[in-house]
Amino acid sequence: MIDFNKFTKYSKPGPRYTSYPTALEFNESFNYKALDAEFKVQDNKRAISLYFHLPFCRSACYFCGCNVVYTSKEEKKDRYIDYIERELEILSKKIDTKREVSQLHFGGGTPTFFDKKQLQRVIKLIKKHFKNFAKDAEISCEIDPRYFTNEHMEVLKSGGFNRISFGVQDFDPKVQEAVHRIQSYEVTKKAIDITRDAGIKSVNVDLIYGLPYQSFETFKNTLELALELDADRYAVFNYAHVPWMKKTMRKIDETTLPHPSVKLEILKYTIEFFEKNGLKMVGMDHFAKPEDELFKAIKKGELHRNFQGYTTKGGADLIGVGLTSIGEGKDYYVQNYKDMRDYEAAIDEGRLPVHRGVKLSEDDVLRNFVIMELMSNFKLNIKRVEKKFNIDFNKYFADALSDLQEFVEADLVTITDKEISINTTGTMLIRNIAMPFDAYMKKSDDNKKRFSKTI
């Protein structure tokens, strides 16, 4: 029996590690000129992963941490596509668009808040510039079931989309009311039926634990309903309450949020629930059917993590297009402007709308590898790291290994000369276990205050 109250001491601010260094280290000295220089020396044999941010929503979901523009005006969406077109024209002069595309992802906002013709136009613009899609390319779109029709599915299917991810979060009416997102099981089921009828073989459902008024019993019911949807993957995220960053989160009554011990109990039950029902845990917050390529990748130790979550498509340069999109190369991260006026002004000047980024040092690249391995595969081959980076692991990471001892003593982590491995209970605290390898967490107490809590 796990004493969850004992583990609540680990509920402290910490990164989710969709990147390392994290976005807090991005700075404006890495600008469009810096990105241009990176593009000029990029290996054209490496594949490209494309991310398009479609930021519009009709109304706010209070739990949402995404960069969103609320509107009901069609002309705003049409204007945005005009600027996407111009951004792609500029981009096509900076990179070799004949490179193979291994991934394409539409995120939001609500991508299907765009109508059929608008989505068709975006896809047509992409295919105009990028024609070399890999045969096994992962082409995916995030969907709000409340804004999804057969017409949307027809457009996505004809555009080659083969993965659809549905936002659900929670089925309990009281929770839905508290987060300003009323979405019945029937609406969600109908949307998933549309994708299955269209022959989509990879469907993902997103859930969130830690929302207001959630309890162990209510989330148990949500899990049972979610399982009936028969998705191929489930992502179960820890709600990140950051009201100092997201104003809409201030509408949530913090006294209604579940205690960290309850959240851990929910997470433990979630892991057991999905594994009992034939799915396997993949990374820190995903579950997949055994035949899914994510599960096959973790068995081989080949799972990767990026801004879109877990993927099997490693070794690609991520190109972000649109407002606030993030890109990633071998040793840099870059992000477009978050403010629409700044984004449009940059494109009006004929340059890529780069706001900030970071160039990784040799130490950053090493720590990035270590942290992403732990976050993805729950283990680290020490000898592989030593060979790849020509270091003595025990000397280089003496401080981190010392900090990990409390997790070893708590029977969450095992460390040998060859490997660091994390057991099933330890996976619930994977962000805490990765943090000792984060050099920036040691440098700044201010940074720590800006992250959501790990539990």
Secondary structure, DSSP 8 states (H G I E B T S, - for coil): ---HHHHGGG--B----SSSS-GGG-BTTS-HHHHHHHHHHS-TTSEEEEEEEE-EESS--TT--S--EE---HHHHHHHHHHHHHHHHHHHTTS-TTS-EEEEEEEES-GGGS-HHHHHHHHHHHHHH---EEEEEEEEEEE-GGG--HHHHHHHHHTT--EEEEEEE---HHHHHHTT----HHHHHHHHHHHHHTT--EEEEEEEES-TT--HHHHHHHHHHHHHT--SEEEEEE----TTT-GGGGGS-GGGS--HHHHHHHHHHHHHHHHHTT-EEETTTEEE-TTSHHHHHHHHT--EEETTEEES--SEEEEEESTT-EEEETTEEEEE-SSHHHHHHHHHTTS--EEEEEE--HHHHHHHHHHHHHHHHSEEEHHHHHHHHT--HHHHTHHHHHHTHHHHHTTSEEE-SSEEEE-HHHHTTHHHHHGGG-HHHHH-HHHHHTS-B--
